[in-house]
Amino acid sequence: MKKITLLLILTAFLFGCEKDATLNESNDLDSEQIALKKAELTLKHKCWLTAVSDLTIPFTPCVPAEYNVQVPGGGWMKGHETHGGKLIMELSTWAITECYLGPGPTQLTEMVEGTHTVANGSYYHYSGTLTVDFTNGDLTGEIDLLGGSGKYEGVTGHLTISGKQNFETLVATFTGEGFLIFPK
């Protein structure tokens, strides 16, 4: 009888330990699932854009001031993006906050910031640096995305810009390629 009682206690103990192991494995899976839900989602991003100057906004002077070079101070953006579709031009703005001559002898560099609003009303903010060659209009740059609203809440990312600046019409056309990081 003592053997049967001892055997039952040992069996109960072993099943109890197994149950605890199952709970711990389950808890580990839950924490892994939680980590996956919190993981970021990185997507490739492309855009095809046109920057239209608003001539009612004061021009931004470039330094050094003695060369008397000025660039349009801001305007609207129109175009299309892979993760948002068509921009709402009236709600997609850009502004040149600083301008300086260089780094090359035929270049000027602009610090830009703005907001892109896509077809569903979601928007993101951005800032970056653009370089324009004033002999041929070549435009290059690097843009960082800084969060927004709707589908862009908490988004970050980076785009490399290339295109052309038309000095007669004050319109720039360019493409951007890079990535967006969406928090989960």
C-alpha positions as CSV (number, residue, x, y, z in Angstrom):
1,M,0.0,0.0,0.0
2,K,2.9,2.3,0.8
3,K,4.3,1.6,-2.6
4,I,1.1,2.6,-4.4
5,T,0.8,5.8,-2.3
6,L,4.4,6.7,-3.0
7,L,3.8,5.9,-6.7
8,L,0.7,8.1,-6.8
9,I,2.6,11.0,-5.1
10,L,5.5,10.6,-7.5
11,T,3.2,10.5,-10.5
12,A,1.3,13.6,-9.3
13,F,4.6,15.4,-8.8
14,L,5.8,14.6,-12.3
15,F,2.5,15.7,-13.9
16,G,2.6,18.8,-11.9
17,C,6.1,19.6,-13.1
18,E,5.1,18.9,-16.6
19,K,2.1,21.2,-16.3
20,D,4.5,24.0,-15.0
21,A,6.8,23.4,-17.9
22,T,3.9,23.7,-20.4
23,L,2.8,27.0,-18.7
24,N,6.4,28.4,-18.9
25,E,6.6,27.4,-22.6
26,S,3.2,29.0,-23.2
27,N,4.4,32.2,-21.4
28,D,7.5,32.3,-23.5
29,L,5.4,32.0,-26.6
30,D,3.2,34.8,-25.4
31,S,6.2,37.1,-24.9
32,E,7.5,36.2,-28.3
33,Q,4.1,37.0,-29.8
34,I,4.1,40.3,-28.0
35,A,7.6,41.1,-29.2
36,L,6.5,40.3,-32.8
37,K,3.4,42.5,-32.4
38,K,5.7,45.4,-31.2
39,A,8.2,44.8,-34.0
40,E,8.7,47.5,-36.7
41,L,7.7,47.0,-40.3
42,T,10.2,48.4,-42.8
43,L,9.0,48.9,-46.4
44,K,10.7,50.2,-49.5
45,H,9.3,53.5,-50.6
46,K,9.3,55.5,-53.9
47,C,7.9,58.8,-54.8
48,W,7.5,60.8,-58.0
49,L,7.1,64.5,-57.1
50,T,6.9,68.1,-58.4
51,A,7.6,71.0,-56.1
52,V,5.6,74.1,-57.2
53,S,6.8,77.5,-55.7
54,D,4.4,79.8,-53.9
55,L,5.6,83.2,-55.0
56,T,3.6,84.9,-52.2
57,I,6.1,83.4,-49.7
58,P,9.2,85.5,-49.2
59,F,12.4,84.1,-50.9
60,T,15.1,82.6,-48.7
61,P,18.5,84.4,-49.0
62,C,21.6,82.2,-49.4
63,V,24.8,82.9,-47.5
64,P,27.2,84.5,-48.0
65,A,24.8,87.4,-48.5
66,E,27.2,89.5,-50.7
67,Y,26.4,87.2,-53.7
68,N,22.7,88.2,-53.4
69,V,21.4,84.7,-54.2
70,Q,17.8,83.8,-53.1
71,V,15.7,80.8,-53.6
72,P,11.9,80.4,-53.4
73,G,10.8,80.2,-49.7
74,G,8.2,77.4,-50.1
75,G,5.3,76.1,-51.9
76,W,3.3,72.9,-52.6
77,M,4.1,69.4,-53.5
78,K,2.2,67.3,-56.0
79,G,2.8,63.7,-57.1
80,H,2.4,60.1,-56.1
81,E,3.9,57.8,-53.5
82,T,4.0,54.0,-53.2
83,H,2.6,53.9,-49.7
84,G,-0.2,56.5,-49.8
85,G,-1.0,57.2,-53.4
86,K,-1.7,60.7,-54.8
87,L,-0.7,63.7,-52.7
88,I,-3.3,66.3,-51.8
89,M,-1.4,69.3,-53.2
90,E,-3.1,72.0,-51.0
91,L,-2.1,70.0,-47.9
92,S,1.4,69.0,-49.0
93,T,3.8,71.9,-48.4
94,W,7.5,72.5,-48.4
95,A,9.7,75.4,-47.1
96,I,13.4,76.3,-47.5
97,T,14.6,77.2,-44.0
98,E,18.2,77.9,-44.9
99,C,20.4,78.2,-48.1
100,Y,24.1,78.5,-48.6
101,L,26.4,78.5,-51.6
102,G,28.4,75.3,-52.0
103,P,29.7,72.7,-51.4
104,G,30.9,72.8,-55.0
105,P,31.7,76.0,-57.0
106,T,28.4,75.7,-59.0
107,Q,26.2,74.4,-56.3
108,L,23.9,75.7,-53.6
109,T,22.5,73.7,-50.6
110,E,19.0,74.1,-49.2
111,M,17.6,72.9,-45.9
112,V,14.0,71.9,-46.5
113,E,11.1,70.8,-44.3
114,G,7.5,70.1,-45.0
115,T,4.5,67.8,-44.8
116,H,3.1,65.3,-47.3
117,T,-0.6,64.5,-47.1
118,V,-1.8,61.5,-49.1
119,A,-5.2,60.7,-50.6
120,N,-6.8,59.3,-47.4
121,G,-5.8,62.4,-45.4
122,S,-2.9,60.8,-43.5
123,Y,0.3,62.9,-43.5
124,Y,3.9,62.8,-42.4
125,H,6.5,65.5,-41.7
126,Y,10.0,65.5,-43.3
127,S,13.2,67.5,-43.3
128,G,16.4,67.2,-45.2
129,T,19.1,68.7,-47.4
130,L,19.0,69.4,-51.1
131,T,21.8,70.4,-53.4
132,V,21.2,72.1,-56.7
133,D,23.8,72.7,-59.4
134,F,22.9,76.1,-60.8
135,T,24.6,75.4,-64.2
136,N,22.4,72.5,-65.2
137,G,19.6,72.3,-62.6
138,D,20.6,68.8,-61.3
139,L,19.0,68.3,-57.9
140,T,20.0,65.7,-55.3
141,G,19.3,65.3,-51.6
142,E,18.6,63.3,-48.5
143,I,15.2,63.4,-46.7
144,D,14.3,62.0,-43.3
145,L,10.6,61.3,-42.4
146,L,9.7,62.4,-38.9
147,G,6.3,60.9,-38.0
148,G,2.8,62.1,-38.7
149,S,-0.9,61.1,-38.4
150,G,-3.2,58.4,-39.5
151,K,-1.3,55.6,-41.2
152,Y,1.9,57.6,-40.7
153,E,1.7,57.9,-36.9
154,G,5.2,57.2,-35.6
155,V,6.6,56.5,-39.0
156,T,10.3,57.2,-39.7
157,G,12.3,56.7,-42.8
158,H,14.8,58.0,-45.3
159,L,14.7,59.0,-49.0
160,T,17.4,59.7,-51.5
161,I,16.2,62.4,-54.0
162,S,17.3,63.1,-57.6
163,G,15.8,65.3,-60.2
164,K,15.9,68.7,-62.0
165,Q,15.2,72.2,-60.9
166,N,13.8,74.5,-63.6
167,F,15.1,78.0,-62.9
168,E,12.7,79.8,-65.3
169,T,9.5,78.2,-63.9
170,L,10.8,77.7,-60.4
171,V,9.4,74.1,-60.5
172,A,11.4,71.0,-59.5
173,T,10.6,67.5,-60.6
174,F,12.3,64.6,-58.9
175,T,12.0,61.0,-57.6
176,G,12.8,59.6,-54.2
177,E,13.8,56.1,-53.2
178,G,14.3,54.7,-49.7
179,F,12.3,53.1,-46.9
180,L,9.6,53.8,-44.3
181,I,9.7,52.2,-40.9
182,F,6.2,51.8,-39.5
183,P,5.9,51.0,-35.7
184,K,3.5,48.2,-34.8
